[in-house]
């Protein structure tokens, strides 16, 4: 395997080998969507991937991995079929922490009045040449969609476009798409390529055609012959002047349309898919680039083509693909569907239990004081959690239980009426990132901006990382391990050099170059105090700024619309101890109180903040918390906390830092005595 890595430092540029690419651009169309399968014009309608689309995206990730590509940044649209494809590829690449920026300007070309209509049926009505003109010509927009159309109203009123409602078009030609894509190229993609980075763009057929037109200098006439199949990576390599290094073929066999991008799949299979795309007007068919192991000729047209599937209703279910569960809509196409899956029902049930437990608690004027909601969410159970192993900065994946916990957290927030998350912050560790992705997926908020920060990593457990908790208790004693796990100031033994080398990879290059937290980055071991201190720049900088901006936007929206103020939501998804550090700051907890804070897997911890962004105390909080409260079935939350406390409880008679007893009215009291 080749591991391609570009470096943008001046020294590296001076030593650059002209035979090696200075920068790379990977273009990938999203996997098969439910309306691709139905042979329907989609445009800005936010349809999901099919099960074939999920397989295609994962296979695209494997193709990138086989090429040895190390991605530096990803750019995609605000539409779920592209976002989901991007994160599936990053997950397959084991590069989940790569930043994914989402742009409305990378949305698909708006299909105007063709939106939601079958291509084959339209061809019967308008003729092949007219429909292909709308599909492929440079300056031939479809008729405008009526502003009162249900589909157009749905798009315009979607919360992802709330800050730019006037920018939602009613139709577009490829020429107009080229104009908006050009802005992203000039402001974002091209500067990154000049800096020697590997950039991936995961978008749509026509936004990628707009990019290819620019990259390959395709004329307005020849762009008609430009087709990009779903989930088929196309790799461009550049010198330091962004000149192409090689030519790899032609677009549509046009001698005037050279192609400088290299497909990472067999080109016979690409041509078969391109032929199928053209035939969709003449026949009601779909195609898929997912590997077809049953096909006698794996690169033939018959191996990629299938009959288009149309239906009037859709359902949603959890299916297993390659050992992992995915939520997939069945019997597409349908944008509107009645959600009835088990996790949504469980969320409704848990929310009802929560509401029943709080109906007797009323605080006069509380809701009027709330100006921002801050939700803290621990990741779902990881493999190390399951094995009761110290994790720290190690990067294990979620278990199936953890994936379900993350989904339930998203459904809980959705059930409470959270319509949008203004911004989400998470760490650079995949257990937190995947929890964030899964929660947003269940909330239908994949388009939410997601920011990664190493400052939200779990505390560094040093030499304990990767070791069994039981073995550590046997070696060091329960009380010492309790001090390391729950105490405030004691650091575990430091990393061994081999552990550090295995853990600190290229995701930490930027903070290491900047000398984050001094020359000792990263710390070889951390106490909770150390963890809290590294959090302060995030809390006082990024998080506070994001909440202030969200509140300002909410006020502006309320003033403009004349509607009531809608409380914005900011979400932080991280690990147990970094969240305990945040809670300590938010609540003003003492060193003796913070060891008593239990943060269960993927149960939203909600803070309601006033106009000064100060947490508002609430009677819903459980000691030692005064303002934060867990959103979930109280009985299940207590059971989850009891599971955590059992790991820290001593055998009868053994000395312990955590002491508990039954107090007034049978309430269990706890105290930290170390």
C-alpha positions as CSV (number, residue, x, y, z in Angstrom):
1,X,0.0,0.0,0.0
2,X,1.2,3.5,-0.8
3,X,0.8,6.1,1.9
4,X,0.6,9.5,0.2
5,X,1.3,12.4,2.5
6,X,1.7,16.0,1.4
7,X,3.4,18.5,3.6
8,X,2.9,22.3,3.4
9,X,5.9,23.4,5.4
10,X,8.4,25.7,3.7
11,X,11.2,23.2,4.2
12,X,9.2,20.4,2.7
13,X,8.3,22.6,-0.3
14,X,12.0,23.4,-0.9
15,X,12.8,19.7,-0.9
16,X,9.8,18.6,-3.0
17,X,10.3,15.8,-5.4
18,X,8.9,17.0,-8.8
19,X,8.1,13.4,-9.7
20,X,5.6,13.2,-6.7
21,X,2.4,15.1,-6.6
22,X,2.3,18.4,-4.6
23,X,-1.4,18.0,-3.9
24,X,-4.3,15.7,-4.6
25,X,-8.0,16.3,-5.1
26,X,-10.5,13.4,-4.8
27,X,-13.9,13.8,-6.3
28,X,-16.6,11.4,-5.2
29,X,-20.3,11.5,-6.0
30,X,-22.5,10.3,-3.2
31,X,-23.7,6.6,-3.1
32,X,-27.0,5.5,-4.7
33,X,-29.9,7.5,-3.2
34,X,-33.5,6.4,-2.9
35,X,-34.4,8.6,-5.8
36,X,-31.5,7.4,-7.9
37,X,-33.0,4.0,-7.5
38,X,-36.4,5.3,-8.6
39,X,-34.9,7.1,-11.6
40,X,-36.4,10.4,-10.3
41,X,-35.0,14.0,-10.6
42,X,-33.9,14.9,-7.0
43,X,-32.2,18.3,-6.9
44,X,-32.4,19.8,-3.4
45,X,-34.8,17.2,-2.0
46,X,-33.0,15.6,1.0
47,X,-33.4,11.9,0.1
48,X,-31.3,9.3,1.9
49,X,-29.0,6.5,0.7
50,X,-30.3,3.1,-0.1
51,X,-28.6,0.0,1.3
52,X,-26.7,-0.2,-2.1
53,X,-25.7,3.4,-1.6
54,X,-24.2,2.6,1.8
55,X,-22.3,-0.4,0.3
56,X,-21.0,1.9,-2.5
57,X,-19.8,4.5,-0.1
58,X,-18.0,1.9,2.0
59,X,-16.4,0.4,-1.1
60,X,-15.3,3.9,-2.2
61,X,-13.5,4.2,1.2
62,X,-11.8,0.9,0.6
63,X,-10.6,2.0,-2.8
64,X,-9.1,5.2,-1.2
65,X,-7.5,3.0,1.5
66,X,-6.0,0.7,-1.1
67,X,-4.5,3.8,-2.8
68,X,-2.9,4.7,0.5
69,X,-4.5,8.2,0.5
70,X,-4.3,10.3,3.7
71,X,-7.1,12.8,3.5
72,X,-6.5,16.3,5.1
73,X,-10.0,17.8,4.7
74,X,-13.4,17.0,3.2
75,X,-16.0,19.3,1.6
76,X,-19.5,18.3,1.0
77,X,-23.0,19.7,0.6
78,X,-25.9,20.2,3.1
79,X,-27.7,17.2,1.8
80,X,-27.7,13.9,3.8
81,X,-26.9,11.6,0.8
82,X,-23.6,13.4,0.4
83,X,-22.8,13.9,4.1
84,X,-23.5,10.3,4.9
85,X,-21.4,9.1,2.0
86,X,-18.5,11.2,3.2
87,X,-18.6,10.0,6.8
88,X,-19.0,6.3,5.7
89,X,-15.8,6.7,3.5
90,X,-13.9,8.3,6.4
91,X,-15.0,5.6,8.8
92,X,-13.8,2.9,6.3
93,X,-10.5,4.8,5.9
94,X,-10.2,5.0,9.7
95,X,-9.8,8.7,9.4
96,X,-13.0,9.8,11.1
97,X,-11.3,12.9,12.7
98,X,-10.7,14.6,9.3
99,X,-12.7,17.8,9.3
100,X,-15.8,17.8,7.1
101,X,-17.0,21.2,6.0
102,X,-20.6,21.5,4.7
103,X,-21.5,24.1,2.0
104,X,-24.9,25.0,0.5
105,X,-23.0,26.0,-2.6
106,X,-22.1,22.3,-3.1
107,X,-25.8,21.2,-3.2
108,X,-27.0,19.5,-6.3
109,X,-28.3,21.5,-9.2
110,X,-32.0,22.4,-8.5
111,X,-34.2,20.5,-10.8
112,X,-37.0,23.0,-11.0
113,X,-40.4,21.7,-11.9
114,X,-38.7,18.3,-12.8
115,X,-38.1,17.7,-9.1
116,X,-39.8,14.4,-8.0
117,X,-40.6,13.3,-11.6
118,X,-39.5,10.1,-13.3
119,X,-36.9,10.7,-16.1
120,X,-38.4,8.0,-18.3
121,X,-41.9,9.3,-18.0
122,X,-40.8,12.9,-18.7
123,X,-39.0,11.6,-21.9
124,X,-42.3,10.1,-23.1
125,X,-43.9,13.5,-22.6
126,X,-41.2,16.0,-23.7
127,X,-38.9,13.8,-25.9
128,X,-35.4,12.5,-25.4
129,X,-33.5,15.6,-26.7
130,X,-35.4,18.0,-24.4
131,X,-35.0,15.9,-21.2
132,X,-31.3,15.4,-22.0
133,X,-30.9,19.1,-22.6
134,X,-32.2,19.8,-19.1
135,X,-30.0,17.1,-17.7
136,X,-26.7,17.8,-19.4
137,X,-26.5,21.0,-21.4
138,X,-24.6,23.9,-19.9
139,X,-27.1,26.7,-20.1
140,X,-30.5,25.0,-20.3
141,X,-32.3,25.2,-17.0
142,X,-35.5,23.2,-16.4
143,X,-38.8,25.2,-15.9
144,X,-39.0,26.8,-12.5
145,X,-40.8,25.0,-9.7
146,X,-43.9,26.9,-8.4
147,X,-43.2,28.7,-5.1
148,X,-46.4,27.1,-3.6
149,X,-45.3,23.6,-4.5
150,X,-45.1,21.3,-1.5
151,X,-41.6,20.2,-2.4
152,X,-40.3,23.7,-2.8
153,X,-42.0,24.9,0.4
154,X,-40.4,22.0,2.2
155,X,-36.9,23.0,0.9
156,X,-37.3,26.8,1.6
157,X,-38.6,26.2,5.1
158,X,-35.9,23.7,6.0
159,X,-34.0,24.9,9.1
160,X,-30.7,24.3,7.4
161,X,-31.4,27.2,5.1
162,X,-32.8,29.5,7.8
163,X,-29.9,31.9,7.6
164,X,-30.1,32.2,3.8
165,X,-33.7,31.6,2.7
166,X,-33.4,34.0,-0.3
167,X,-30.5,31.8,-1.7
168,X,-32.7,28.8,-2.4
169,X,-33.3,28.7,-6.2
170,X,-36.4,27.7,-8.0
171,X,-34.4,26.2,-10.9
172,X,-30.8,26.1,-12.1
173,X,-28.7,25.5,-15.2
174,X,-25.3,23.9,-15.0
175,X,-23.9,27.4,-15.7
176,X,-25.4,28.8,-12.5
177,X,-24.1,25.8,-10.6
178,X,-20.6,26.5,-12.0
179,X,-20.9,30.1,-10.6
180,X,-21.7,29.0,-7.0
181,X,-19.2,26.1,-7.0
182,X,-16.5,28.5,-8.3
183,X,-16.8,30.4,-5.0
184,X,-16.0,27.3,-2.9
185,X,-13.1,26.5,-5.3
186,X,-11.5,29.9,-5.0
187,X,-12.1,30.5,-1.3
188,X,-11.5,27.0,0.1
189,X,-10.4,24.2,-2.2
190,X,-7.7,25.8,-4.3
191,X,-5.9,27.5,-1.3
192,X,-5.7,24.0,0.4
193,X,-4.3,22.4,-2.7
194,X,-1.7,25.2,-3.1
195,X,-0.7,24.4,0.5
196,X,0.0,20.8,-0.6
197,X,-3.0,19.2,1.0
198,X,-5.1,16.2,0.0
199,X,-8.7,17.4,-0.4
200,X,-11.8,15.3,-0.9
201,X,-15.0,16.6,-2.3
202,X,-18.1,14.4,-1.8
203,X,-21.0,16.0,-3.6
204,X,-23.5,15.5,-6.4
205,X,-23.4,14.7,-10.1
206,X,-23.8,18.3,-11.4
207,X,-21.7,20.1,-8.7
208,X,-18.9,17.7,-9.5
209,X,-19.5,18.2,-13.3
210,X,-19.0,21.9,-12.5
211,X,-15.7,21.2,-10.8
212,X,-14.5,18.9,-13.5
213,X,-15.4,21.5,-16.2
214,X,-13.0,23.9,-14.4
215,X,-10.3,21.3,-13.7
216,X,-10.1,19.8,-17.1
217,X,-11.0,22.9,-19.1
218,X,-14.1,21.2,-20.7
219,X,-15.9,23.4,-23.1
220,X,-19.6,24.4,-22.8
221,X,-20.4,22.0,-25.7
222,X,-18.4,19.1,-24.4
223,X,-19.7,19.3,-20.9
224,X,-22.8,17.6,-22.3
225,X,-20.8,14.3,-22.4
226,X,-19.6,14.5,-18.9
227,X,-21.0,11.8,-16.5
228,X,-19.9,10.8,-13.0
229,X,-21.3,7.6,-11.6
230,X,-22.2,7.3,-7.9
231,X,-19.4,6.6,-5.4
232,X,-16.6,6.2,-7.9
233,X,-13.5,8.1,-6.7
234,X,-11.8,10.2,-9.3
235,X,-8.2,11.3,-8.3
236,X,-6.5,14.4,-9.6
237,X,-2.8,15.1,-8.9
238,X,-1.1,18.5,-9.2
239,X,2.3,20.1,-9.2
240,X,2.9,23.1,-7.0
241,X,1.4,25.5,-9.6
242,X,-1.8,23.3,-9.7
243,X,-0.9,22.0,-13.1
244,X,-1.9,18.4,-13.9
245,X,0.7,15.7,-13.7
246,X,-0.9,13.3,-16.2
247,X,-3.8,12.7,-18.6
248,X,-5.9,9.6,-18.0
249,X,-8.5,9.6,-20.8
250,X,-11.3,11.5,-22.4
251,X,-14.8,12.6,-21.3
252,X,-17.4,10.9,-23.5
253,X,-14.7,9.9,-26.0
254,X,-14.5,13.5,-27.1
255,X,-10.9,14.3,-28.3
256,X,-11.4,18.0,-27.2
257,X,-12.3,16.9,-23.6
258,X,-9.2,15.5,-21.9
259,X,-9.7,13.9,-18.5
260,X,-6.8,14.4,-16.0
261,X,-8.5,12.6,-13.2
262,X,-7.8,8.9,-12.6
263,X,-10.7,6.6,-11.7
264,X,-9.8,4.2,-8.9
265,X,-12.1,1.4,-10.3
266,X,-11.9,-0.5,-13.6
267,X,-12.8,1.9,-16.4
268,X,-14.9,-0.7,-18.1
269,X,-17.2,-0.6,-15.1
270,X,-17.3,3.2,-15.2
271,X,-18.2,3.2,-18.9
272,X,-21.0,0.7,-18.2
273,X,-22.4,2.9,-15.5
274,X,-22.1,6.0,-17.7
275,X,-24.0,4.2,-20.5
276,X,-26.8,3.3,-17.9
277,X,-27.0,6.9,-16.9
278,X,-27.7,7.9,-20.5
279,X,-30.3,5.1,-20.9
280,X,-32.4,6.3,-17.9
281,X,-34.4,8.5,-20.2
282,X,-35.2,5.7,-22.6
283,X,-35.7,2.9,-20.0
284,X,-36.9,3.0,-16.4
285,X,-33.7,1.7,-14.9
286,X,-31.2,2.4,-12.1
287,X,-27.5,1.4,-11.7
288,X,-25.2,0.6,-8.8
289,X,-21.4,0.7,-8.5
290,X,-21.5,-1.7,-5.5
291,X,-19.5,-4.9,-6.2
292,X,-21.6,-7.5,-7.8
293,X,-20.0,-10.8,-6.8
294,X,-22.7,-12.9,-8.6
295,X,-22.2,-11.2,-12.0
296,X,-20.6,-13.5,-14.6
297,X,-18.9,-10.4,-16.1
298,X,-18.3,-8.0,-13.2
299,X,-17.6,-4.9,-15.5
300,X,-20.4,-5.5,-17.9
301,X,-23.5,-3.2,-18.3
302,X,-25.7,-6.0,-16.9
303,X,-23.6,-6.1,-13.7
304,X,-24.4,-2.5,-12.8
305,X,-28.0,-2.1,-14.1
306,X,-31.2,-2.8,-12.3
307,X,-34.9,-2.0,-12.8
308,X,-35.9,1.3,-11.2
309,X,-37.9,0.8,-8.0
310,X,-40.9,3.1,-7.5
311,X,-43.3,3.1,-4.6
312,X,-45.9,5.4,-3.0
313,X,-44.8,4.7,0.6
314,X,-41.7,4.1,2.5
315,X,-40.7,2.7,5.9
316,X,-37.5,2.7,7.8
317,X,-35.6,-0.2,9.4
318,X,-32.3,-1.1,10.9
319,X,-30.3,-3.5,8.7
320,X,-26.9,-5.0,9.0
321,X,-24.2,-4.3,6.4
322,X,-20.8,-5.9,6.9
323,X,-21.4,-6.4,10.6
324,X,-22.6,-2.9,11.5
325,X,-26.2,-1.7,11.8
326,X,-27.5,1.1,9.6
327,X,-30.8,2.9,9.5
328,X,-32.1,2.6,5.9
329,X,-35.4,3.6,4.3
330,X,-37.0,0.8,2.5
331,X,-39.3,0.7,-0.6
332,X,-38.2,4.1,-1.8
333,X,-38.8,6.7,-3.1
334,X,-40.6,8.7,-0.5
335,X,-39.5,11.9,1.1
336,X,-42.4,12.0,3.5
337,X,-42.7,8.9,5.6
338,X,-44.1,7.8,8.9
339,X,-41.3,7.0,11.3
340,X,-42.1,4.0,13.4
341,X,-38.8,2.4,14.2
342,X,-38.1,0.9,17.6
343,X,-35.5,3.4,18.8
344,X,-38.0,6.3,18.2
345,X,-40.6,4.5,20.2
346,X,-38.2,3.9,23.0
347,X,-37.2,7.6,23.0
348,X,-40.9,8.6,23.3
349,X,-41.4,6.1,26.2
350,X,-38.2,7.3,28.0
351,X,-39.3,10.9,27.5
352,X,-42.7,10.2,29.0
353,X,-41.1,8.7,32.1
354,X,-38.9,11.7,32.5
355,X,-41.9,14.1,32.2
356,X,-43.9,12.1,34.7
357,X,-41.0,12.4,37.2
358,X,-40.9,16.2,36.8
359,X,-44.5,17.1,36.6
360,X,-44.7,18.0,40.3
361,X,-41.7,20.4,39.9
362,X,-42.6,23.8,38.6
363,X,-40.3,26.8,38.6
364,X,-42.0,30.1,38.0
365,X,-40.4,32.2,35.2
366,X,-37.7,29.5,34.4
367,X,-38.4,29.1,30.7
368,X,-38.4,32.9,30.1
369,X,-34.9,33.1,31.4
370,X,-33.5,30.5,29.0
371,X,-31.5,31.9,26.1
372,X,-29.3,28.9,25.1
373,X,-29.3,25.1,25.7
374,X,-26.0,23.4,26.1
375,X,-26.1,19.6,25.8
376,X,-23.2,17.5,26.9
377,X,-23.1,13.9,25.6
378,X,-20.7,11.1,26.5
379,X,-20.0,8.8,23.7
380,X,-21.7,5.4,23.5
381,X,-20.0,2.3,24.9
382,X,-16.7,1.6,23.2
383,X,-14.9,-1.7,22.8
384,X,-12.5,-0.8,25.6
385,X,-15.5,0.1,27.8
386,X,-17.0,-3.3,27.1
387,X,-13.7,-5.0,28.0
388,X,-13.2,-2.8,31.1
389,X,-9.9,-1.5,29.9
390,X,-8.5,2.0,30.5
391,X,-8.9,4.0,27.3
392,X,-7.5,7.5,27.5
393,X,-6.2,8.6,24.0
394,X,-6.5,5.2,22.5
395,X,-9.0,5.1,19.7
396,X,-11.3,2.1,19.9
397,X,-14.6,1.9,18.0
398,X,-18.1,1.8,19.3
399,X,-19.7,-1.5,20.1
400,X,-23.2,-2.3,18.7
401,X,-24.5,-1.3,22.1
402,X,-22.7,2.0,21.8
403,X,-24.1,2.6,18.4
404,X,-27.6,2.1,19.6
405,X,-27.0,4.3,22.7
406,X,-25.9,7.1,20.3
407,X,-29.0,6.7,18.1
408,X,-31.3,6.8,21.2
409,X,-29.6,10.0,22.3
410,X,-30.4,11.6,19.0
411,X,-34.0,10.4,19.1
412,X,-34.4,11.7,22.7
413,X,-33.3,15.2,21.6
414,X,-35.5,15.0,18.6
415,X,-38.5,13.9,20.7
416,X,-38.1,16.9,23.0
417,X,-38.6,19.2,20.0
418,X,-35.0,20.1,19.2
419,X,-35.3,21.1,15.5
420,X,-31.7,22.0,14.9
421,X,-28.3,21.9,16.5
422,X,-26.5,25.2,15.8
423,X,-23.1,23.7,16.2
424,X,-21.6,20.4,17.5
425,X,-18.1,20.1,19.1
426,X,-16.4,16.8,19.5
427,X,-12.9,15.3,20.0
428,X,-10.6,13.7,17.5
429,X,-11.4,10.2,18.8
430,X,-13.7,8.0,16.7
431,X,-15.9,6.8,19.6
432,X,-17.0,10.4,20.2
433,X,-17.1,11.4,16.5
434,X,-19.3,8.4,15.5
435,X,-21.6,9.0,18.4
436,X,-22.0,12.6,17.1
437,X,-22.7,11.3,13.6
438,X,-25.2,8.7,14.7
439,X,-27.1,11.2,17.0
440,X,-27.3,13.8,14.2
441,X,-28.5,11.1,11.8
442,X,-31.4,10.2,14.0
443,X,-32.2,13.9,14.5
444,X,-32.2,14.4,10.7
445,X,-29.6,17.1,11.3
446,X,-26.6,15.7,9.4
447,X,-26.0,19.2,8.0
448,X,-25.1,20.5,11.4
449,X,-21.5,22.1,11.5
450,X,-19.2,19.7,13.4
451,X,-15.9,20.9,14.9
452,X,-13.2,18.6,16.2
453,X,-10.8,19.6,19.0
454,X,-8.1,17.5,20.6
455,X,-8.9,19.5,23.8
456,X,-12.1,17.4,24.0
457,X,-10.1,14.1,24.0
458,X,-10.5,11.9,27.0
459,X,-8.0,12.6,29.8
460,X,-4.7,10.8,29.2
461,X,-4.4,7.8,31.4
462,X,-0.7,7.4,30.7
463,X,0.7,3.9,31.4
464,X,-2.8,2.7,32.3
465,X,-3.9,3.1,28.7
466,X,-4.9,-0.3,27.3
467,X,-4.6,-2.1,30.6
468,X,-7.4,-4.0,32.4
469,X,-8.9,-2.1,35.3
470,X,-9.0,-5.2,37.4
471,X,-5.3,-5.9,36.7
472,X,-4.4,-2.3,37.7
473,X,-6.4,-2.6,41.0
474,X,-4.6,-5.8,41.7
475,X,-1.2,-4.1,41.1
476,X,-1.8,-0.7,42.7
477,X,-4.7,-1.3,45.0
478,X,-8.3,-0.1,44.8
479,X,-7.8,3.2,46.6
480,X,-4.9,4.3,44.4
481,X,-6.9,3.4,41.2
482,X,-9.9,5.4,42.6
483,X,-7.6,8.4,43.0
484,X,-6.5,8.1,39.4
485,X,-10.0,7.5,38.0
486,X,-12.1,9.9,40.1
487,X,-9.7,12.2,42.0
488,X,-8.8,15.7,41.0
489,X,-5.0,16.1,41.2
490,X,-3.2,12.7,41.0
491,X,-1.7,11.7,37.6
492,X,-1.3,8.0,36.6
493,X,2.2,6.8,35.7
494,X,3.3,8.3,32.3
495,X,3.1,6.8,28.9
496,X,5.8,4.4,27.8
497,X,7.5,5.7,24.7
498,X,6.1,2.8,22.6
499,X,2.5,3.7,23.7
500,X,3.1,7.4,22.9
501,X,4.4,6.5,19.4
502,X,1.5,4.2,18.7
503,X,-1.1,6.8,19.9
504,X,0.1,10.2,18.6
505,X,-0.4,10.2,14.9
506,X,-0.9,12.9,12.2
507,X,-4.3,14.1,13.7
508,X,-2.1,15.9,16.3
509,X,0.3,17.5,13.8
510,X,-1.3,21.0,14.0
511,X,-1.2,21.3,17.9
512,X,2.3,19.9,17.9
513,X,3.5,22.5,15.4
514,X,1.8,25.3,17.4
515,X,3.3,24.0,20.6
516,X,-0.2,23.7,22.2
517,X,0.1,24.0,26.0
518,X,3.8,24.5,25.8
519,X,6.6,22.3,24.5
520,X,5.3,19.2,26.4
521,X,2.4,18.5,24.1
522,X,1.0,16.0,24.4
523,X,1.1,15.4,28.1
524,X,2.4,11.9,29.0
525,X,-0.3,11.6,31.7
526,X,-3.1,13.7,33.1
527,X,-5.0,14.3,36.3
528,X,-8.5,15.7,36.1
529,X,-7.0,19.1,37.0
530,X,-4.7,18.9,33.9
531,X,-7.7,17.9,31.8
532,X,-9.7,20.8,33.2
533,X,-6.9,23.3,32.4
534,X,-6.5,22.2,28.8
535,X,-10.3,22.6,28.4
536,X,-10.2,26.3,29.5
537,X,-9.2,27.7,26.0
538,X,-12.0,25.7,24.4
539,X,-14.6,26.7,27.1
540,X,-13.6,30.4,27.1
541,X,-12.9,30.6,23.4
542,X,-14.7,28.3,20.9
543,X,-17.6,27.2,23.0
544,X,-18.5,30.6,24.4
545,X,-18.1,32.3,21.0
546,X,-20.4,29.6,19.4
547,X,-23.1,30.1,22.0
548,X,-22.9,33.9,21.8
549,X,-23.3,33.7,18.0
550,X,-26.2,31.2,18.3
551,X,-28.0,33.5,20.7
552,X,-27.4,36.5,18.4
553,X,-28.8,34.6,15.4
554,X,-31.9,33.5,17.4
555,X,-32.6,37.1,18.5
556,X,-32.2,38.4,14.9
557,X,-34.5,35.7,13.5
558,X,-37.1,36.5,16.2
559,X,-36.9,40.2,15.5
560,X,-37.1,39.7,11.7
561,X,-39.9,37.2,11.7
562,X,-42.0,38.6,14.6
563,X,-42.1,35.0,16.1
564,X,-41.2,34.0,19.6
565,X,-37.5,33.5,20.5
566,X,-36.4,30.0,19.7
567,X,-33.8,28.7,22.1
568,X,-30.6,27.6,20.2
569,X,-28.9,24.3,21.0
570,X,-25.2,23.7,21.1
571,X,-24.0,20.1,21.5
572,X,-20.7,18.8,22.9
573,X,-19.9,15.1,22.4
574,X,-16.8,13.8,24.3
575,X,-15.6,11.3,26.9
576,X,-16.4,10.9,30.5
577,X,-13.6,12.8,32.3
578,X,-13.4,15.7,29.8
579,X,-17.1,16.2,30.4
580,X,-16.6,16.0,34.2
581,X,-14.0,18.8,33.7
582,X,-16.6,20.8,31.8
583,X,-19.2,20.2,34.4
584,X,-16.8,21.3,37.2
585,X,-16.4,24.6,35.4
586,X,-20.1,25.1,34.6
587,X,-21.3,24.1,38.0
588,X,-18.4,25.5,40.1
589,X,-18.0,22.2,41.8
590,X,-15.3,21.7,44.5
591,X,-12.5,19.1,44.3
592,X,-14.5,16.9,46.8
593,X,-17.7,17.2,44.7
594,X,-16.4,16.4,41.2
595,X,-15.5,12.7,42.0
596,X,-19.2,12.1,42.7
597,X,-20.3,13.1,39.2
598,X,-21.3,10.1,37.1
599,X,-21.7,10.5,33.3
600,X,-23.4,7.5,31.8
601,X,-23.0,6.5,28.1
602,X,-24.9,8.7,25.6
603,X,-27.4,10.2,28.0
604,X,-27.9,13.9,27.2
605,X,-26.8,16.2,30.1
606,X,-28.8,19.4,29.6
607,X,-27.9,22.9,30.7
608,X,-30.2,25.8,30.2
609,X,-28.3,29.1,30.2
610,X,-29.5,32.7,30.8
611,X,-28.6,35.8,28.8
612,X,-25.1,35.9,30.4
613,X,-24.6,32.2,29.4
614,X,-24.7,31.2,33.1
615,X,-26.3,27.8,33.9
616,X,-29.7,28.3,35.5
617,X,-30.2,26.1,38.7
618,X,-33.0,23.6,38.5
619,X,-34.6,21.2,40.9
620,X,-34.3,18.5,38.2
621,X,-30.6,18.2,38.9
622,X,-29.2,15.4,41.1
623,X,-26.5,16.0,43.6
624,X,-23.8,17.2,43.3
625,X,-25.2,18.9,40.2
626,X,-27.2,22.0,40.7
627,X,-28.0,23.1,37.1
628,X,-27.5,20.1,34.8
629,X,-30.0,17.3,34.4
630,X,-30.0,14.0,32.5
631,X,-32.6,13.7,29.8
632,X,-33.8,10.1,30.0
633,X,-36.0,7.7,31.9
634,X,-34.9,8.4,35.5
635,X,-34.9,4.7,36.5
636,X,-32.6,3.8,33.5
637,X,-30.3,6.7,34.3
638,X,-30.1,5.5,38.0
639,X,-29.3,2.0,36.7
640,X,-26.6,3.3,34.4
641,X,-25.0,5.3,37.3
642,X,-25.2,2.2,39.5
643,X,-23.3,0.2,36.9
644,X,-20.6,2.8,36.9
645,X,-20.4,3.0,40.7
646,X,-20.2,-0.8,41.0
647,X,-16.8,-0.6,39.2
648,X,-15.5,1.7,41.9
649,X,-17.1,0.0,44.9
650,X,-14.7,-1.8,47.3
651,X,-15.3,-5.4,48.6
652,X,-16.7,-5.4,52.1
653,X,-14.2,-4.0,54.6
654,X,-11.7,-2.7,52.1
655,X,-10.5,0.9,52.5
656,X,-12.0,3.2,49.8
657,X,-12.0,6.9,48.7
658,X,-15.7,6.7,47.8
659,X,-17.9,6.1,50.9
660,X,-21.7,5.6,50.6
661,X,-24.4,5.1,53.1
662,X,-28.2,5.1,53.2
663,X,-29.5,8.4,54.5
664,X,-32.9,10.1,55.1
665,X,-35.9,8.4,53.5
666,X,-33.6,5.6,52.1
667,X,-31.6,8.0,49.8
668,X,-28.1,6.7,49.1
669,X,-25.5,9.4,50.1
670,X,-21.9,9.4,48.9
671,X,-18.8,11.2,49.9
672,X,-15.2,11.5,48.6
673,X,-12.7,11.0,51.4
674,X,-9.3,11.1,49.7
